[in-house]
Amino acid sequence: MPEQPLFVGQVALIVVDIQGGSALPGKESGIPHMDGAAERIARAEQLLSAARAAQIPVIFFQEVHRRSGVDFGRELDGAEDVHCVEGEPATELWPTLRPAEGEYHLVKRRYSGFIGTEFELLLRGLNVSTLVLIGGLTDVCVHYTFADAHQRDFYVRVVEDCVGGSSEARHFASLDAMEYLQAGARRSTQEILDAFASLTPVTSVTGAVQ
């Protein structure tokens, strides 16, 4: 199949679960993850700034579970321990990656951003066709959100140096699986920054946006 354009129609930046636990050791956060969180967070900050400059919609996801554990479902049947419990510092959104006025914040109880949320309604209301995914985990929440978006006929791009997996092996395997679903899905931070810059409104000397 031919590779699609980088963006088709309206694009949105989707920040997946970049929370306090993203930079903690797995034993503290309850979720194993590969090294390099600080670098990925720095890239996410760049992408968020560029999206805002280009007036691109931004949607932040936050995984949160009730203290009673009633909404964990099968999430603790595998390698993950208790995680993202409401009220814990590790559950809060990363301080520099939080919604500004006019941006969107969705709490989810499952891995996919489409399960039990208003995500699809929001995307349809915003007339979004292309999703740009950053955050974690590559092989869990990012991958499942990607697959569900694909099955709903969205175009999806995953910023491969701005997502992190539960391990490097699973990270790369998931990136390969996403590329299998949509040719050209895997993109770099620099590619997306350049693309966002090309969409940035031009301000005239009078201050009017052109």
HELIX and SHEET records of a PDB file:
HELIX    1   1 GLY A   20  ALA A   23  5                                   4    
HELIX    2   2 GLY A   26  SER A   29  1                                   4    
HELIX    3   3 ALA A   37  ALA A   53  1                                  17    
HELIX    4   4 PRO A   89  THR A   91  5                                   3    
HELIX    5   5 PHE A  119  GLY A  125  1                                   7    
HELIX    6   6 THR A  138  VAL A  142  3                                   5    
HELIX    7   7 HIS A  143  GLN A  151  1                                   9    
HELIX    8   8 GLU A  168  LEU A  181  1                                  14    
HELIX    9   9 THR A  189  LEU A  199  1                                  11    
SHEET    1   A 6 TYR A 104  LYS A 108  0                                        
SHEET    2   A 6 VAL A  58  GLU A  63  1                                        
SHEET    3   A 6 GLN A  10  VAL A  16  1                                        
SHEET    4   A 6 VAL A 128  GLY A 136  1                                        
SHEET    5   A 6 TYR A 155  GLY A 164  1                                        
SHEET    6   A 6 ARG A 186  ARG A 187  1                                        
END                                                                             
